[in-house]
């Protein structure tokens, strides 16, 4: 893990949040979702995200799942313990932002699927039923965790405004370079 580039490590940490299931454990996530969330966080470019995912597959942290589709593959962690470890490395504030942006992405995917016209109404109804079956619980889970952070940010912000204090703002992702001892 330490040998991976810092931006690749960050991609793994964000992926660990996307792989959280409402009932606990691991579930798969779409590459498109990971790319969109990282773009919203303004942390890693889409090309870097794809390269990071390929590297994480190479070192057997991620694997393709059976429901992988062309152009938007699905990934899962090879180990629940590794996923939990990586999720624990991400600061709470960043984790909440990931939940928030993932919930927004899920909402967009549902809206897009519902707005598509289809000649076969039964096929569209079946596809929407499958989508809601797969996504609704994830949406509620991630939306709830993202909104909790937004409420906390509002409370902290109003308290800081009243007291005239400021809070140190992180301007970079959660990874830092460590100097090496040359002695």
C-alpha positions in Angstrom: 0.0 0.0 0.0 2.8 2.4 0.9 4.4 1.9 -2.5 1.4 3.3 -4.3 1.2 6.9 -5.4 -0.7 9.2 -3.0 -3.4 9.9 -5.5 -3.9 6.2 -6.1 -4.2 5.7 -2.3 -6.8 8.4 -2.2 -8.8 6.7 -4.9 -8.7 3.5 -2.9 -9.9 5.3 0.2 -12.8 6.9 -1.7 -13.7 3.6 -3.3 -13.9 2.1 0.1 -16.7 4.5 1.0 -18.6 3.8 -2.2 -18.4 0.1 -1.4 -20.2 0.5 1.9 -23.5 -1.4 2.2 -26.5 -0.2 4.2 -26.5 -3.4 6.2 -22.7 -3.6 6.6 -20.2 -5.5 4.6 -19.1 -4.8 1.0 -20.9 -4.2 -2.2 -19.7 -3.3 -5.6 -19.5 0.2 -7.1 -19.4 1.5 -10.7 -16.3 3.1 -12.1 -18.4 5.9 -13.4 -19.6 6.7 -9.9 -16.0 6.7 -8.6 -14.9 9.1 -11.4 -17.8 11.4 -10.8 -17.3 11.6 -7.0 -13.6 12.3 -7.3 -14.3 15.0 -9.9 -16.8 16.6 -7.5 -14.1 16.5 -4.8 -11.7 18.1 -7.2 -9.1 15.6 -6.1 -8.2 13.4 -9.0 -8.7 13.6 -12.8 -10.8 10.9 -14.5 -7.6 9.5 -16.2 -5.8 9.3 -12.9 -8.8 7.6 -11.4 -8.8 4.9 -14.1 -5.1 4.4 -13.7 -5.5 4.1 -10.0 -8.2 1.5 -10.3 -6.1 -0.5 -12.7 -3.2 -0.3 -10.2 -5.5 -1.3 -7.3 -6.6 -4.3 -9.4 -2.9 -5.2 -10.1 -2.1 -5.3 -6.4 -5.3 -7.3 -5.7 -7.1 -4.7 -3.7 -10.0 -4.4 -6.2 -11.5 -6.9 -8.5 -14.0 -6.8 -11.4 -17.5 -8.2 -10.5 -19.8 -10.2 -12.6 -22.1 -7.4 -13.2 -19.4 -5.4 -15.0 -20.7 -3.8 -18.1 -18.8 -2.4 -21.1 -17.7 1.2 -20.5 -18.9 1.2 -16.9 -17.4 -1.7 -15.1 -18.3 -2.6 -11.5 -15.6 -3.3 -8.9 -15.5 -4.7 -5.4 -12.9 -5.1 -2.8 -11.2 -8.4 -2.6 -11.3 -8.3 1.2 -13.8 -6.8 3.6 -10.9 -6.2 6.0 -9.0 -4.2 3.5 -12.0 -2.1 2.6 -12.7 -1.4 6.3 -9.0 -0.5 6.8 -9.0 2.0 3.9 -12.3 3.5 5.0 -10.8 4.2 8.4 -7.9 6.1 6.8 -10.2 8.7 5.3 -11.0 11.7 7.5 -14.6 11.9 8.7 -15.2 15.2 6.8 -14.0 13.8 3.5 -16.0 10.6 4.1 -19.2 12.6 4.6 -18.5 14.6 1.4 -18.0 11.3 -0.5 -21.3 10.0 0.8 -23.0 13.2 -0.2 -21.6 13.2 -3.8 -22.3 9.5 -4.2 -25.9 10.1 -3.2 -26.2 12.9 -5.7 -24.7 10.6 -8.4 -27.2 7.9 -7.5 -30.1 10.4 -7.8 -28.9 11.5 -11.2 -28.7 7.9 -12.4 -32.2 7.2 -11.3 -33.6 10.4 -12.9 -31.8 9.6 -16.1 -33.2 6.1 -16.2 -36.7 7.3 -15.5 -36.6 10.0 -18.1 -35.5 7.7 -21.0 -38.1 6.9 -23.5 -38.6 3.2 -24.4 -40.8 1.6 -27.0 -41.2 -1.4 -24.8 -43.0 -0.2 -21.6 -42.7 -3.6 -19.9 -38.9 -3.7 -20.5 -38.5 -0.2 -19.2 -40.6 -1.0 -16.1 -38.6 -4.1 -15.4 -35.3 -2.2 -15.9 -36.5 0.5 -13.5 -37.6 -2.1 -10.9 -34.2 -3.7 -11.0 -32.5 -0.3 -10.7 -34.6 0.7 -7.7 -34.0 -2.7 -6.2 -30.2 -2.2 -6.5 -30.0 1.5 -5.7 -32.7 2.6 -3.3 -31.2 1.3 -0.1 -27.7 2.7 -1.1 -29.3 6.0 -1.9 -31.0 6.3 1.5 -27.9 5.2 3.3 -25.4 7.5 1.6 -27.9 10.5 1.5 -28.4 10.2 5.2 -24.7 10.1 6.0 -24.0 13.0 3.6 -26.8 15.1 5.1 -25.6 14.5 8.7 -22.3 16.1 7.8 -24.0 19.0 6.0 -26.0 19.7 9.2 -22.8 19.5 11.4 -21.0 21.9 9.0 -23.9 24.3 9.4 -23.8 24.1 13.2 -20.1 24.4 13.4 -20.1 27.3 10.8 -22.7 29.3 12.8 -20.8 28.7 16.1 -17.6 29.9 14.5 -19.3 33.0 13.1 -20.8 33.8 16.6 -17.4 33.3 18.3 -15.4 34.9 15.6 -13.1 31.9 15.4 -11.8 30.2 12.3 -11.2 26.6 11.6 -8.2 25.3 9.8 -9.3 24.3 6.3 -7.7 21.4 4.5 -6.6 22.5 1.0 -5.4 19.1 -0.2 -6.5 15.5 -0.1 -6.0 13.4 3.0 -2.6 12.1 2.0 0.7 13.7 2.9 4.2 13.1 1.7 6.6 11.8 4.4 10.2 12.9 4.4 12.7 10.1 4.3 15.5 9.8 6.7 18.8 10.2 4.7 21.1 9.7 7.6 
